[in-house]
Amino acid sequence: MGEVKIIGENLENIPWQDKPSGFNHVIWRHNENPIIGWNPTDKLCRVFNSAVVPWKDGFIGVFRAEGRSGKPQLVLGKSKDGVKWELEDERIHWKDEKGEEYEPNYSYDPRVVKIEEDYYIIWCVDFAGAALGLGKTRDFKEFTRLENPFIPFNRNGVLFPRRVNGNYLMLSRPSDSGHTPFGDIFLSESPDMKYWGKHRRVMSSGGDSSWWQSVKIGGGAVPIETTEGWLLFYHGVSSTCNGFVYSFGAAILDIDNPARVLYRTRDYIITPEKEYETKGFVPNVAFPCAALCDAKTGRIAVYYGAADTFLALAYTKVQELIPYIKTNSELIYGDNIEYR
């Protein structure tokens, strides 16, 4: 096998810290985490589970934010370095494709991806229950909300960064109306971002050795195209006598048929250990939502929500992570076939 590479654009200004001396694991945390803490503005109390993309000479993000009402909404933020953020207090406002107001009741856990000329935003929305909202923008000033892709109940929508075999692809996690005690990752296709079908189950929760993902799993950051397949960060949930614990791992999906899992980590790569991950509004949560990558160096910066209170950052390199996934892999029945 030749050197593993990212297929994509260079990002010379990617946020980065070298691996600490003597540190042996494949992914390491930013040494000044969290990058966004309690009460980052006068009106926002908690910001977490957020999505970041390159923008002009810096970065822009769509952030899950909650004020004193406790109702989650999406706000914009901008940064020169991807670490220090200037957040807007006003939530994002939406219009439909006819230009009429189309505002969500609540919005949380966004993902953002550029596909062709548009930046697509997918998030969890109220649609007579938790469902997926979908919208787009080109300038992060005007936002067009599209039709909801699925009926309730569904969460953790993640779009692929390009069409595959002519269609747009979206990962999602069908759920229920509460704090779902089950959940697998599914893949759906669309020719036009409006009509979705050809549904396939991609990955299941559980595994003989993987108790960290025994209750449910969900897609995390936008998949990264590599020479070995699509690299997907995803979260897994275990149940303890003290409640759910959210950790995250990584998988490699077939490049031409991402319904097939080639490898997935038996062990988590990050689990709540630091105080900002174990203590907060919802303790014991590490929840990935975005990843920046630099094709030239193989560097990857992963943004993840911590304890439903903070935004944190971790680093890895594709040259280290992919071989780790392959040697630490345990598939579950149905992972490596087109399950339909």
N, C-alpha and C positions, 0 to 999 in steps of 0.2 A: 504494500500500500504506500502510495506517495504521500507527501505532506498534505494534511487536511487544510482546505482553504475555504474561506467565505466567498460566495459568489454574490457580488454586489458592489456598492460604491465605497470609495475610501472616505474616512471621516477622521481627518488628522487631529481635530480638536475634541475627540471623544473624551469624556471624563475618565480619568485613569489614575490608579495608584499601583505601583509594583507590588508583587506578592511579598509579604513580610519575610524577613530572613528566618529560616528554620521552620516556616509554615509548610506543612506537607499536603494539605487538602487542595482540591481542584478549584475551589471558589473561595474568595476572601472578601470580607466586609470593608467598606470605606471606613477609615479610622476616625472620622468625625461624624459618624452616624449618630442620630438621624439627621438627614439634611433638611427636613422640615419638622419642627416640633410643635408643641402646644401653642395655640393662639398666635398663629403667624401674622395675622392682621387684626385690626380692631373688631372686625365683624366675623372672622373665621376662627373657629375653635380647634377644629381637627381637619387635617388634610392627609390623605393616605390613598392607597389603591389607585394610582394615577398613571397616565400614559404620556410619554415624551417622544418627540421626533426632532431631527435636525430642521432648522429654519433659518434661512439667510446665513449670517455669520455666527449664529448661536443656536439656541434651542427654544422650542415652544412646547407647551404641555397642556393637556386637558386633565384637570384635577378633580377628584372626588373631595368635596368640601362640605363641612357641616358647621352651621352657626349655632346660636343659642336655642334655636327652635328644634334642633336635632334632625331636621329633614335634610337628606342628602341632595346636593345639586352639583352641577358641573361648572367649574370656573376655569378661566385661562391663566396661564403663567408664562413668563419669559425669563430666559437666562442666557448669560454670555458663556458660562462654563459648564452648564448642566448640573451644577451643584447648588449655587446660590440663586434663589428664585424670587422674582417679583410677581406676586399674585394679585389678581383682580378680585375685588369683593363682589362685584355684580356677576350673577350667573349668566351663562350662555343662553341667548334667546334664539328660538327656532321659528322658521316659517316653512310651509310646505312648498311643493313644486309650483303651486299657483300663486305663491307670494302671500298666502294667508297665514295668520298666526297658528302655530301648532306646538304649543308648549307642553312639556311633560309635567306630570304631578310631582314625581321625584326622579332622580337620576343618580346612578352610582356605578362604580367599578368600570370606568371607560377603558377602551383600547383605541389606538389611533394608528392608521397605516396609510401611506401614500401609494395609490394605485394609479398608474398613468398620470393624469393631470390633477387628480383630486385627492384630497385628504379625507378618508372615511373615518367616522367615529361610530363605534358601537358600544352600547352601554346597557345596563339593566334599568328598565322603565316600568311604570305602572300601566298595565293593559288589562284591567280587571284581574290583577295579580301580576306577579313578577314575570316579566317577559323581556325581549331584546328590542331596544330602539336602535335605529340606524339613520345616519345622516352624513352630510359631506360639506366641505368648504374648500375654497381655493386660496383664501386670503386670511382666514381666521378672524374675519370681521363680520361676514354674512354667512349664516349657517342654514342649510336646507335640510329639513328632516324628510326622510323617505318613508315608505310604508314599513310597518313593523314586519320583519322577515318571518316570524313564527308566532303561533298562538301561545298563550301561557300554558305551562309554566316553564321558563327557561332562563338560564344565566350563563355567564362566562363566554360570551360571543367573541370570537377571534377570527379576523379575516386574514387570508394569505396575501402576501405583498404583490402577487401577480396572478394572472389567469393560469390555470393548468388544464391542458387539453381544451382550450377555448372557453372555459367557464371560470367564474369567480368561485372561490371556496371559502366556507366558513365553518369553524369549529364551534360547538355549543355544548351545553350540559343540561338536558332536560331535567326538571326538578319538580317540586311541589310548592304549595303556598307558604310553607314555613321554612325553618332551618333544616333543610332537606337531609335526612339520614341515609341517603343513597345517591348515586350518580356516576355515570360513565360519560366519556367524551364521544360525541358524534360529529360526523362530517356531512355537510350539505353543499349542493352545487346550484349555481344560478347563471343563466346566460345574460342577465340584465340587472342584477341587484334587486329585482322585484319578485320574481317567482323562484322559489327554492324547492329542490327535490333531490332525487337520487341519494337518499339518506343512507349513511353507513355508520355502524358503530366502529370507532377507532380503537379505543382503549377502555378497559374495565378497571374498576377499583378492586382492591384485594391483592392476592398473591400470597403464597405460602410463607415467604420470608419478609414480605413488605407490609408490616403492620402499620407503618406510618401513613399508608394510603389505603387502609382497609375499609373505610366508610364511604368515601367518595373522592373523586378527582375532578379537575376542571382545567381547561386551557388557560395559559398565563399570557406570556408575551407573544407578539406577532412572530410566527415561525421565521427562522433565519435560513436562507438557502445556502447549503454547503456542498462540497464535492462528495460528501457521504450521504446526503439526503437532507430533508428538512429538520432543523434543530428546533425542538419545542421545549420551552420551560413550562412546567405545569405544577399546579398545587395538588397535594394529597392531604386527606384529613383522617386522623385517628380519633377514637373515642376513649376518654379516660374517665375515672371517677370524678374528675374535676372539670369535665366538659370536653369540647372538641379541641384538637391541636392541629394547626395548619402549618405544614412544611412544604418544601418544594423540591422537585427532582427534574430530570430532563429525559427526553426521548428523541430518537431519530426516526422520521417517517420516510417512506419511499418517495423519491423525488417525483415520479410520474403518477403514482397512485397513493396519495397520502392517507388513504384509508387503511393502509398496511403499516404496522409498526415493525421496524427492523430491530431496534434495541430500545430498552427503557431501563432507567436506573432501579436496581433492586433496593438500594439505600437512598435516603434523602441526601441532597447536597447542601441544603440549609434547613435547619429546624430552629424554633425559638430557643435561644440561649441567652442573648444579651438582654439587659434590663428593659430596653425600649421595645423588645419583642415579647417579653414575658409579662410586662406590666403596662396596663393602659385600659382604654375603654372596654376592649375585648382582649383579655390576656391570651398569650400563646398563639400568635398569628404571624406567619411570614407568607406573604401573598404576592407573587410576581405578576406585574401587569405590563411591563415594557422592557425592551432591551435595545440598546444602541450597539452598533458593531462597525468595525473598521476592517475592510477587506484586506488592506495592505499588511497589517500587523496581526490580524486575527483577534484583536482585542474585543471584548464584549463587556458592556456595562449594563447590569440588570437593576431595574427599579422595582422595589417591592414595598407593599404596605406592611407596617409592623403594629401589631396589637390594635388594629383599627383606630390608630391615633397618630402615627408617625409615617413619614416617607423615608425610606432607607435605600442604600445603594450597595451593590456588590460587584466584584470583578472576576472575570475568568478569561481564558484564551482558548480559541477553538482548537488549537493544536494539542491542548491538554485535555479539554473537556470531552471531545469526541472519543478519543481512545479510552478515557475513563468510563464513559457510558457503555462502550462495547465490551469492556472487560468486567463490568459490574452490572451486567444486564440480566434481568429475569422477566421473560414474557409470560403473559396470562393467556389462557385459552381464548382464541379468537383474535389476538393481537396481530398475528402475522398473516392473516387472510383478509380478503375483502368480505367482511361480515355483513350480510344483508338478509 
